[in-house]
Amino acid sequence: MSETPRAIELSLVLPAYEEAENLRMLLPKLREAAASLASSSEILVVDTETPHDDTPQVCQENGVRYIPRSGGSSYGDAIRTAVGNAAGRYVILMDADGSHDPGFLPQLWQFRDQYDLVIASRYVPGGKTDNPAILIVLSLVVNIVFRIVLNLNCHDVSNSFRLYHGDHFRALKLQSSNFEIVEEILIKLTPPDRPLRIKEVPFTFQKRWKGKTKRNLMAFALTYLATLYRLHRLKHAMKNA
């Protein structure tokens, strides 16, 4: 008789886009952190559709799962690919550039059973970011406007460093192409009959270790209102469904 595979308690998921240099430093720290948190875990690196650097080799050297994105190479494609592949009872999403400190994982993990969603938050007392002032102001404005217009029950709506219940995460049907998918998740996670139970834990967002950011501020500014309008319509449609 074949042995039943052991259930995975924790999936750590990292969307990556030309992040081999950072992953080489980050993955050993993540493997150590995951082993200290959960009795069974997996680390998934969701790369571009075809590799742009030696990320596949870095993943192989560190014994983690390498997964090419399905459907395209946008950030939205990475998240949808993660939804279809993360098997853990709990799922933690984090950036692959070093801005999300692996040492913070225990602070998310400790609240996994009390809440539906745990967010590493820059915008609650004790939270902060190491980015330049212009980026801090832009991010803060975006978070305030999105939170008010979309009636979201948290202060940091755009940081992707979060812990989800695996069943909730795998049930998501997501449409966004780019980084606004982080806000779309908040809308679609909200149960129709009660508020989403959210815990925001104060967090320091660090500068990326190496390489350049993939977030294009000009492109974001040009699509900001259209994105907000589309998500507002989505929220309204869900409310009246």
C-alpha positions in Angstrom: 0.0 0.0 0.0 1.4 3.4 -1.0 1.9 6.0 1.7 -0.4 9.0 1.8 1.5 12.2 1.1 1.9 14.4 4.1 -0.1 17.6 3.9 1.9 20.8 3.5 1.4 23.3 6.3 3.1 26.3 4.7 3.6 27.5 1.2 6.0 30.5 0.8 5.5 32.0 -2.7 7.8 34.5 -4.4 6.9 36.1 -7.7 10.3 36.8 -9.4 11.3 38.8 -12.4 15.1 38.9 -13.0 15.8 38.4 -9.3 18.5 35.7 -9.4 21.0 37.8 -7.5 18.6 38.5 -4.7 17.3 34.9 -4.6 20.8 33.6 -4.2 21.0 35.4 -0.9 17.3 35.2 0.1 16.5 31.5 -0.4 18.8 30.1 2.2 17.3 32.4 4.8 13.8 31.4 3.7 14.5 27.7 3.9 15.8 28.2 7.5 12.8 30.4 8.4 10.3 27.9 6.9 11.8 25.0 8.8 11.5 26.8 12.1 7.8 27.7 11.5 6.1 24.7 10.1 6.5 20.9 10.3 6.2 20.7 6.5 6.7 23.5 4.0 7.4 24.4 0.4 9.0 27.4 -1.3 7.7 28.3 -4.7 9.5 30.8 -7.0 7.2 31.9 -9.8 9.4 33.2 -12.6 8.7 34.7 -16.0 7.2 32.4 -18.7 10.8 31.8 -20.0 13.8 32.6 -17.9 15.5 35.9 -18.2 18.4 35.0 -15.9 19.7 32.0 -14.0 16.8 31.9 -11.5 16.1 28.2 -12.5 19.6 27.2 -11.5 19.5 29.2 -8.2 16.2 27.5 -7.3 17.7 24.1 -8.1 20.8 24.8 -6.0 18.6 25.7 -3.0 16.1 22.9 -3.4 13.0 25.0 -4.0 10.2 24.7 -6.6 10.8 26.7 -9.8 7.5 27.5 -11.6 7.2 29.5 -14.9 4.2 31.8 -15.0 1.2 30.7 -17.1 -0.6 33.0 -19.4 2.1 35.7 -19.6 4.8 37.4 -17.6 2.9 40.1 -15.8 2.7 40.3 -12.0 -1.0 39.3 -12.3 0.0 36.1 -14.2 2.5 35.3 -11.4 -0.2 35.6 -8.7 -2.7 33.5 -10.7 0.1 30.9 -11.2 0.6 30.9 -7.5 -3.1 30.3 -6.8 -2.9 27.2 -9.0 0.2 25.8 -7.5 0.5 26.6 -3.7 -0.6 23.6 -1.8 -0.1 24.8 1.8 -2.7 25.0 4.6 -1.4 28.6 4.9 0.2 30.6 2.1 2.6 33.6 2.5 3.3 35.8 -0.4 6.4 37.9 -0.4 8.7 39.8 -2.7 11.9 38.3 -4.1 14.0 41.4 -4.0 14.9 41.5 -0.3 12.4 44.2 0.7 10.4 41.7 2.7 12.6 40.5 5.6 12.5 36.7 6.2 13.0 37.5 9.8 9.5 39.0 10.0 7.8 35.7 9.1 7.2 34.6 12.7 5.2 37.8 13.3 2.8 36.9 10.6 2.7 33.2 11.4 1.7 33.7 15.1 -1.7 35.1 14.0 -2.6 32.5 11.4 -5.4 30.9 13.4 -7.1 34.0 14.7 -7.6 35.9 11.4 -8.5 35.3 7.8 -5.7 37.5 6.6 -2.5 38.8 8.2 -0.7 41.8 6.6 2.8 43.1 7.1 1.7 46.8 7.4 3.7 49.9 6.8 0.8 52.2 7.8 -0.1 51.2 11.4 1.8 52.5 14.4 5.3 51.1 14.3 5.4 50.5 10.6 7.6 52.3 8.1 9.4 52.2 4.8 13.0 52.8 3.8 12.1 54.1 0.3 12.8 57.7 -0.9 10.4 60.3 0.3 8.6 60.7 -3.1 7.8 56.9 -3.1 6.6 57.0 0.5 4.2 59.9 -0.3 2.9 58.3 -3.4 2.3 55.0 -1.7 0.6 56.6 1.2 -1.8 58.6 -1.0 -2.6 55.5 -3.1 -3.3 53.5 0.1 -5.6 56.1 1.6 -7.6 56.7 -1.6 -8.0 53.0 -2.4 -9.0 52.2 1.2 -11.6 54.9 1.2 -13.1 54.5 -2.3 -13.1 50.7 -2.1 -14.1 50.6 1.6 -11.3 48.2 2.5 -10.9 47.4 6.2 -7.1 47.8 6.5 -4.5 50.6 6.3 -1.9 49.0 4.0 -3.8 47.8 0.9 -0.9 47.5 -1.5 1.8 45.6 0.4 1.9 42.0 -1.0 3.6 40.6 2.1 0.6 38.7 3.6 -0.5 35.4 5.1 -3.6 33.7 3.7 -5.5 30.6 4.6 -4.7 28.2 1.7 -8.3 27.3 0.9 -9.3 31.0 0.7 -6.2 31.7 -1.5 -6.8 28.8 -3.9 -10.5 29.8 -4.4 -9.6 33.2 -5.8 -10.6 34.0 -9.4 -8.4 37.0 -10.3 -8.4 39.2 -13.4 -5.9 42.0 -12.9 -2.8 42.2 -15.0 -0.4 44.1 -12.8 0.2 45.1 -9.2 -3.4 46.2 -8.6 -4.1 42.5 -8.2 -3.0 43.0 -4.6 -6.1 45.2 -4.0 -8.3 42.9 -6.1 -7.5 40.1 -3.7 -8.7 42.2 -0.7 -12.0 42.7 -2.5 -12.5 39.1 -3.5 -11.5 37.7 -0.1 -14.2 39.6 1.7 -17.0 37.3 2.7 -20.5 38.6 1.7 -22.0 37.9 5.1 -19.3 39.4 7.5 -16.2 41.6 7.5 -12.9 40.0 6.6 -11.0 39.3 9.8 -7.7 41.2 9.2 -4.6 41.6 11.4 -2.1 44.3 10.4 1.3 43.8 12.0 3.7 46.8 12.0 6.4 46.2 9.4 9.5 48.0 8.0 9.6 47.8 4.2 13.2 47.7 3.2 15.0 48.8 0.0 15.6 46.1 -2.5 19.0 44.4 -2.2 20.1 44.4 -5.8 18.8 45.3 -9.3 16.1 47.7 -10.3 12.4 47.8 -9.4 9.9 46.5 -12.0 7.3 49.0 -10.9 6.9 51.8 -13.4 5.7 55.0 -11.6 4.8 56.8 -14.8 2.8 53.8 -16.1 1.1 53.5 -12.7 0.2 57.2 -12.7 -1.4 57.0 -16.1 -3.6 54.0 -15.2 -4.3 55.0 -11.6 -7.8 56.3 -12.1 -8.8 53.6 -14.5 -7.7 50.9 -12.1 -9.5 52.5 -9.2 -12.7 52.8 -11.3 -12.5 49.2 -12.4 -12.0 47.9 -8.9 -14.8 50.1 -7.6 -17.2 48.6 -10.2 -16.0 45.1 -9.3 -16.7 45.8 -5.6 -20.2 47.2 -6.4 -21.0 44.2 -8.7 -20.0 41.7 -6.0 -22.1 43.5 -3.4 -25.2 43.4 -5.6 -24.7 39.8 -6.9 
